[in-house]
Amino acid sequence: MKIRSLITALAIIIITALWVGSGYFTKPSQTSEAPADVVDEVQEDFTVRYIESKSSDFNDTFKIIGKTEPNNLLELRFETNGTIKKIHTEKGEYINSGSVICELEPDDRIETFDSAKAKLEDAQVKFDSREELVKAGYNSKNSLISEKSNLEQARASFKRAQIEVERIETVAPINGTIDDIIPEVGELATIGNICAILVNTDIIIVSGNVSEKNVSKLTKGMPAKVRLIDGAIVDGVLTYISNVADPNTRTFSTEVTVDNSKNTIKVGTTTEVYINNNISNAHLIPSSILSLSDNGNIGIKIIDDNNTVKFIEVEVTNLNNKGAYISNLPETIRVITVGQDYVKPGDTVNAVIDSINYYE
């Protein structure tokens, strides 16, 4: 029984070897390459699928997480030394430009000012009298030199005394809300110490960061919608785009300006900024069909009216989850969606419209 099985196996091996050796599974060398007309016929018969795309205007909206900040935050500092006499306002109060916030004891500043003013008036009278005498010919012009020098010194002394009196009061340079008052009445203030922190919130700045992918979509002056923490939506304008990315996050800082004249927006709250990127005369195509030319340029493969393949370089205006927005193209094109990797520019193909909806 074992011998019969062995003979049967041996017979099968011999028959298989003869079959393979006969060349049944291989083509003769003279027919290994198809004639050129056959190759052309195969290329012409290759079937691709395409979609017909028409250019249109698109509205792409993207979101930036932002934070509200005041347009101005000023630390108002004492400009002279002295004892604090009076605080004219309180935390949270809205004040107008020119309002006095902190006032120091005048000490001898008023007396110094009055004395300097009197000396200036006296020097002016003497100079005017001497000038009249010179004009009348009773004195030489050289006699004016001393009086003019005294007048200039009196003016300088008066100006210094006047500045010292003005510095007694710390005044708000802008409208705003008192965010904090640092000293108390009776304390000694020195030059540079903070009197109060003044915040102007008539205009709110919403600061945020934009990715490398989206920063190219932004231009100053673009309108924005800002969703506040309470759900309210207000209008804003993009007023700042950084030219340098943060080295750690690779993002670019942005600022959106929002009117807050009614003082309804709180500072330091989180917001959502929505900016519309309007794209004109662009085609929306599946991003997967983008390809590279031999030179490494981005483009797509299309077919013309004669079903001839062409490669067109494109400018990708925007990318999102819907696809790629491309421009610099004719109004209507037939874009290859299936088979583009197997054809090259100049090939003639069979074209079948693609029934898949790539944008659902």
C-alpha positions as CSV (number, residue, x, y, z in Angstrom):
1,M,0.0,0.0,0.0
2,K,2.8,2.4,0.9
3,I,4.6,1.5,-2.4
4,R,1.5,2.3,-4.4
5,S,1.1,5.7,-2.7
6,L,4.8,6.5,-3.3
7,I,4.5,5.6,-7.0
8,T,1.4,7.8,-7.4
9,A,3.1,10.8,-5.8
10,L,6.2,10.4,-8.0
11,A,4.0,10.3,-11.1
12,I,2.3,13.5,-10.1
13,I,5.6,15.3,-9.6
14,I,6.9,14.1,-13.0
15,I,3.7,15.2,-14.9
16,T,3.8,18.6,-13.2
17,A,7.4,19.2,-14.1
18,L,6.7,18.3,-17.8
19,W,3.7,20.6,-17.8
20,V,5.7,23.6,-16.5
21,G,8.6,22.9,-18.8
22,S,6.3,22.9,-21.8
23,G,5.9,26.7,-21.5
24,Y,2.2,26.6,-21.1
25,F,2.3,29.2,-18.2
26,T,4.9,31.5,-19.8
27,K,4.7,33.7,-22.9
28,P,7.3,33.2,-25.7
29,S,10.0,35.9,-25.6
30,Q,9.0,37.3,-28.9
31,T,5.5,38.1,-27.5
32,S,6.5,39.3,-24.0
33,E,6.0,43.0,-25.1
34,A,2.7,44.1,-26.5
35,P,2.9,46.1,-29.7
36,A,2.6,49.9,-29.4
37,D,-0.8,50.0,-30.9
38,V,-2.0,47.5,-28.3
39,V,-0.5,49.7,-25.5
40,D,-2.3,52.7,-26.9
41,E,-5.5,50.8,-27.1
42,V,-5.1,49.8,-23.4
43,Q,-4.5,53.4,-22.4
44,E,-7.5,54.6,-24.4
45,D,-9.7,52.0,-22.8
46,F,-8.6,52.9,-19.2
47,T,-11.7,54.1,-17.3
48,V,-11.6,56.9,-14.8
49,R,-14.4,58.5,-12.7
50,Y,-14.8,62.2,-12.5
51,I,-17.0,64.9,-11.0
52,E,-18.0,68.1,-12.7
53,S,-17.1,71.0,-10.6
54,K,-18.4,74.6,-11.0
55,S,-16.7,77.5,-9.2
56,S,-18.7,79.3,-6.6
57,D,-18.4,81.6,-3.6
58,F,-17.9,79.8,-0.3
59,N,-18.2,81.0,3.3
60,D,-15.8,79.2,5.6
61,T,-16.2,80.0,9.3
62,F,-13.6,79.1,11.9
63,K,-13.5,79.6,15.7
64,I,-10.9,81.2,18.0
65,I,-11.1,80.8,21.8
66,G,-10.4,84.2,23.2
67,K,-10.2,86.2,26.4
68,T,-11.6,89.7,27.1
69,E,-9.1,92.4,28.0
70,P,-9.4,96.2,28.6
71,N,-8.3,98.5,25.8
72,N,-6.3,100.5,28.4
73,L,-5.1,99.4,31.8
74,L,-3.0,102.2,33.5
75,E,-1.1,102.2,36.7
76,L,-1.3,105.8,37.9
77,R,1.8,106.7,39.9
78,F,2.8,109.6,42.1
79,E,5.1,112.1,40.5
80,T,6.4,113.7,43.7
81,N,6.9,112.9,47.3
82,G,4.5,113.7,50.1
83,T,1.8,112.7,52.6
84,I,-1.5,111.5,51.2
85,K,-4.1,114.1,52.1
86,K,-7.2,112.7,50.3
87,I,-8.5,109.9,48.1
88,H,-11.2,111.4,45.8
89,T,-12.7,108.2,44.4
90,E,-13.2,104.5,45.3
91,K,-12.8,101.1,43.7
92,G,-15.3,100.3,41.0
93,E,-16.2,104.0,40.3
94,Y,-16.3,105.2,36.7
95,I,-14.5,108.5,36.3
96,N,-13.9,111.0,33.5
97,S,-10.6,112.2,32.1
98,G,-9.2,114.9,34.3
99,S,-10.7,113.7,37.6
100,V,-8.5,113.9,40.6
101,I,-7.8,110.5,42.2
102,C,-5.2,111.0,44.9
103,E,-4.1,114.3,46.5
104,L,-1.0,115.0,48.6
105,E,-0.5,117.6,51.3
106,P,0.8,120.7,49.6
107,D,3.4,121.4,52.3
108,D,5.4,124.4,51.2
109,R,4.7,124.0,47.5
110,I,2.0,126.7,47.4
111,E,4.2,129.2,49.1
112,T,7.1,128.3,46.8
113,F,4.8,128.7,43.8
114,D,3.4,132.1,45.0
115,S,6.9,133.4,45.6
116,A,8.1,132.2,42.2
117,K,5.1,133.8,40.5
118,A,5.9,137.2,42.3
119,K,9.5,137.1,41.3
120,L,8.6,136.3,37.7
121,E,6.2,139.3,37.6
122,D,8.9,141.6,39.0
123,A,11.5,140.3,36.6
124,Q,9.1,140.9,33.7
125,V,8.4,144.5,34.8
126,K,12.1,145.3,35.1
127,F,12.8,143.8,31.7
128,D,10.0,145.7,30.0
129,S,11.2,148.9,31.6
130,R,14.7,148.4,30.5
131,E,13.6,147.5,27.0
132,E,11.6,150.8,26.7
133,L,14.7,152.8,27.8
134,V,16.8,151.0,25.2
135,K,14.2,151.8,22.5
136,A,14.2,155.4,23.5
137,G,18.0,155.6,23.3
138,Y,18.6,156.2,27.0
139,N,20.4,152.8,27.5
140,S,22.5,150.6,25.4
141,K,21.4,147.1,24.2
142,N,24.0,145.6,26.4
143,S,22.1,146.7,29.4
144,L,19.2,144.3,28.5
145,I,21.4,141.3,28.9
146,S,21.3,141.2,32.7
147,E,17.5,141.8,32.8
148,K,16.9,139.1,30.2
149,S,18.9,136.6,32.2
150,N,17.0,137.4,35.4
151,L,13.7,137.0,33.5
152,E,14.7,133.6,32.1
153,Q,15.8,132.4,35.5
154,A,12.5,133.6,37.1
155,R,10.5,131.8,34.4
156,A,12.4,128.5,35.0
157,S,11.8,128.8,38.8
158,F,8.1,129.5,38.2
159,K,7.7,126.5,35.9
160,R,9.3,124.2,38.4
161,A,7.1,125.5,41.2
162,Q,4.1,125.2,39.0
163,I,4.9,121.5,38.1
164,E,5.4,120.7,41.8
165,V,1.9,122.1,42.6
166,E,0.3,120.2,39.7
167,R,2.0,117.0,40.9
168,I,0.2,117.2,44.2
169,E,-2.8,115.7,42.5
170,T,-2.8,112.4,40.6
171,V,-5.3,112.9,37.7
172,A,-7.0,110.4,35.4
173,P,-5.6,110.9,31.8
174,I,-8.6,108.9,30.3
175,N,-12.1,107.9,31.1
176,G,-12.3,104.6,32.9
177,T,-13.1,102.5,36.0
178,I,-11.0,102.5,39.1
179,D,-9.9,98.9,39.4
180,D,-7.9,99.3,42.6
181,I,-6.6,102.0,44.9
182,I,-3.3,101.2,46.6
183,P,-2.6,103.7,49.4
184,E,-4.6,105.1,52.3
185,V,-4.9,108.6,53.6
186,G,-2.0,109.6,55.9
187,E,0.5,107.3,54.2
188,L,3.8,108.6,52.8
189,A,3.9,108.5,49.0
190,T,7.2,108.6,47.1
191,I,7.8,109.1,43.4
192,G,6.9,106.0,41.4
193,N,4.5,104.5,43.9
194,I,1.1,103.5,42.5
195,C,-1.9,105.6,43.4
196,A,-4.5,103.7,41.5
197,I,-5.2,101.3,38.6
198,L,-7.5,102.7,36.0
199,V,-9.1,100.5,33.4
200,N,-10.8,101.7,30.3
201,T,-13.4,99.2,29.1
202,D,-15.3,101.4,26.6
203,I,-13.5,99.2,24.1
204,I,-12.8,95.6,24.8
205,I,-10.0,93.6,23.2
206,V,-10.6,89.9,22.7
207,S,-7.2,88.2,22.5
208,G,-6.7,84.7,21.1
209,N,-4.4,82.5,19.2
210,V,-4.6,81.1,15.6
211,S,-2.9,78.0,14.2
212,E,-0.4,78.0,11.4
213,K,-3.0,76.5,9.2
214,N,-5.6,79.3,9.7
215,V,-3.4,82.4,10.1
216,S,-3.1,82.8,6.3
217,K,-6.9,83.1,6.1
218,L,-6.9,86.3,8.2
219,T,-6.6,89.9,7.2
220,K,-6.9,93.0,9.4
221,G,-10.4,94.6,9.2
222,M,-12.3,91.3,8.9
223,P,-15.6,91.3,10.7
224,A,-16.1,88.9,13.6
225,K,-18.8,87.6,15.8
226,V,-18.0,87.2,19.5
227,R,-20.0,84.9,21.7
228,L,-19.7,86.1,25.3
229,I,-19.7,83.9,28.4
230,D,-23.4,84.6,29.0
231,G,-24.3,83.5,25.4
232,A,-24.8,87.0,24.0
233,I,-23.2,87.6,20.6
234,V,-21.6,91.0,19.7
235,D,-19.9,92.3,16.7
236,G,-16.2,92.9,16.5
237,V,-13.4,93.7,14.1
238,L,-10.1,91.9,13.7
239,T,-7.5,94.6,14.4
240,Y,-4.2,92.8,15.0
241,I,-2.5,89.7,13.7
242,S,1.0,88.8,14.9
243,N,3.7,88.3,12.3
244,V,5.7,86.0,14.5
245,A,4.5,82.6,15.9
246,D,4.9,81.7,19.5
247,P,8.0,79.4,19.6
248,N,6.3,77.0,22.0
249,T,2.8,76.7,20.6
250,R,3.5,77.6,17.0
251,T,0.4,79.8,17.1
252,F,-0.1,83.5,16.2
253,S,-1.7,86.0,18.5
254,T,-4.7,87.9,17.3
255,E,-6.9,90.8,18.7
256,V,-10.6,91.5,18.0
257,T,-11.9,94.9,19.0
258,V,-15.4,95.1,20.4
259,D,-17.4,98.2,21.4
260,N,-18.3,98.2,25.1
261,S,-19.7,101.7,25.5
262,K,-22.6,100.3,27.5
263,N,-20.1,98.6,29.9
264,T,-21.8,95.2,29.6
265,I,-18.8,93.1,28.9
266,K,-16.7,91.9,31.8
267,V,-12.9,91.8,31.6
268,G,-11.1,88.5,31.9
269,T,-13.9,86.2,30.6
270,T,-13.6,83.5,28.0
271,T,-15.2,84.0,24.6
272,E,-15.6,82.3,21.2
273,V,-14.7,84.4,18.2
274,Y,-16.2,83.4,14.8
275,I,-14.6,84.8,11.7
276,N,-16.0,84.2,8.2
277,N,-13.4,83.5,5.5
278,N,-15.2,84.4,2.2
279,I,-13.8,82.5,-0.7
280,S,-14.7,83.8,-4.2
281,N,-14.7,81.8,-7.5
282,A,-13.3,78.7,-6.0
283,H,-13.9,75.0,-6.5
284,L,-14.5,72.6,-3.6
285,I,-13.0,69.2,-4.2
286,P,-12.2,66.2,-2.1
287,S,-8.7,66.9,-0.6
288,S,-7.7,63.3,-1.3
289,I,-7.5,63.9,-5.0
290,L,-4.9,66.6,-4.8
291,S,-1.6,65.3,-6.3
292,L,1.9,66.5,-7.0
293,S,3.5,67.3,-10.3
294,D,7.0,66.0,-11.2
295,N,8.2,69.4,-10.0
296,G,6.5,69.0,-6.6
297,N,3.7,71.5,-7.3
298,I,0.2,70.9,-6.0
299,G,-2.5,70.3,-8.5
300,I,-5.3,68.1,-9.8
301,K,-5.8,65.9,-12.9
302,I,-8.8,66.8,-15.1
303,I,-10.1,65.6,-18.4
304,D,-10.9,68.0,-21.3
305,D,-13.7,67.7,-23.8
306,N,-11.7,65.1,-25.7
307,N,-11.2,62.9,-22.6
308,T,-7.5,63.8,-22.5
309,V,-5.9,63.9,-19.1
310,K,-4.4,67.2,-18.0
311,F,-2.5,68.3,-14.9
312,I,-3.4,71.8,-13.6
313,E,-1.5,73.5,-10.8
314,V,-3.8,75.0,-8.2
315,E,-3.8,77.4,-5.3
316,V,-5.3,75.8,-2.2
317,T,-7.2,78.7,-0.7
318,N,-8.5,76.7,2.3
319,L,-8.8,73.3,3.8
320,N,-11.4,72.0,6.2
321,N,-13.4,68.9,6.9
322,K,-15.5,69.4,3.7
323,G,-12.4,69.3,1.4
324,A,-10.0,71.7,-0.4
325,Y,-11.0,75.0,-1.8
326,I,-8.9,75.7,-4.9
327,S,-8.7,78.6,-7.2
328,N,-7.0,79.8,-10.5
329,L,-9.2,77.5,-12.5
330,P,-11.8,77.7,-15.2
331,E,-15.4,78.1,-14.1
332,T,-16.3,74.5,-15.0
333,I,-13.9,71.6,-14.8
334,R,-14.1,67.8,-14.9
335,V,-11.9,66.5,-12.0
336,I,-10.7,62.9,-11.9
337,T,-11.7,61.3,-8.6
338,V,-11.0,57.7,-9.2
339,G,-8.0,56.4,-11.3
340,Q,-5.9,59.6,-11.2
341,D,-2.9,57.7,-9.9
342,Y,-2.9,55.4,-13.0
343,V,-3.0,58.0,-15.8
344,K,-0.7,60.8,-16.8
345,P,-1.1,64.1,-18.7
346,G,-1.8,63.4,-22.4
347,D,-3.5,60.0,-21.9
348,T,-6.9,59.5,-23.4
349,V,-9.3,57.7,-21.2
350,N,-12.9,56.6,-20.9
351,A,-14.6,59.0,-18.5
352,V,-17.5,57.9,-16.3
353,I,-19.2,60.4,-14.0
354,D,-18.7,59.6,-10.3
355,S,-21.9,58.9,-8.4
356,I,-20.5,59.3,-4.9
357,N,-21.4,62.5,-3.0
358,Y,-18.1,63.5,-1.4
359,Y,-19.6,66.4,0.6
360,E,-22.3,64.7,2.6
